[in-house]
Amino acid sequence: MDAILGFINANMVVIGFIWGLICKYWPKMSGFPNALIPYATALVTLLTGLAGPATAHAGILGINIGGHTFFGSILGAGWTAIQSALLYEIFARHPLEAMGAKKA
């Protein structure tokens, strides 16, 4: 289980990017508000960061919970959500629209 959570947490920027693409362009997910995509990414990142294997530098910021710092995990989750959103906005949105992809 730790290996799966560690893999998810290590690749959360890409997973959040793909999640955003699915929510924006797959018609079955059209009911999910686009404004909530970064918050969902941050929440999943936070949960996998807290439930997954502890990092070697945990304990620098905030309260240590099972080898994880809660405040540091929140900051990391927010930064991951920002990176995923920027990946979409800067590199993917314009090429997708130029190819004719329609938002759901």
N, C-alpha and C positions, 0 to 999 in steps of 0.2 A: 504494500500500500504506500509506503514511504517513497518507493521508486516512482510510482505513478504521480503522486502529489508533487514530488520534486521535479519531475519532467514537466508537469503542467505549470508549475510556478516558474521554472526556468524559461519557458517558452510562452509566457502569458501575453507578451506584446503581440506576437503573431496570432495567438489564439483569440485575443481581443479584437484584432484587426479582422480576422475571418468571421468572428461573431457579428461584428458590425456590418460586414458585407452581406451576411445572411439576413440580418434584420432589415437592411435597406433594400435589397434587391430580390429576395425570395418572397413571392406573393403570399405564401401561407404565414409569414411573419409580419405582414403589413400592419397588424394590430398592435405590435410592440412599438411604443413611442421612441422615435430616434433620440430624443433628449435623454432617455434612460440608458442608452447603450454604454456610455462611459461609466455610469454609476454601477451597472451590472458587472462590467469588467473589473472595476475597483473592488466590488464586493467579493467576487470570485477569487481575485488575487489575494485579498485579505484573508479569506477563509482557507485557501490552500497554503498561504504563507504561515498561518498559525497552526494548521493541522499537519503540515508537512514536516520534513526533517529540519532540524535546527541548523542554522548557518553558523560558521565558525566565529563570526564577529558579533553574535547576538549579545545584547546586554549593554550596548552603548547608550541607547536612548530609552527612556520610559521605564515601565514596569516589566520585569522579566516574567513571562508566562510560559512555562515549559520549555525554556531555552530560546524563546522568542521575545522580542520587545514589542509591546503593543503599539506604542507611538511610532516606532520605526516601521512596523508593518503597515500602519495606516499611511504614512508618508510614501512608502514604496508602492503600495497599491494605487494611490493617487497618481504617482509618477508613471506607472505602467499604463493606466487609463489614458493619460495625456499622450504618451508615446503612441499608443494604438490609434487615437483620434488623429494625431498629426500624420501618421503613416497613411491613413485614408485621405485626409484633406490635401496633403502635399503631393503624394505619389499616385494615388489610385483614382480619385474622383474625376479629374479631367480626362484621363485616358478612357475610363469606363463610359463617361458621357459622350466622348468622341466616337466610341465604338457603337453607340446607340443603346446602351444599357439604360433601362427605365427603372426609377425607384418604385418600389411597391407601394 
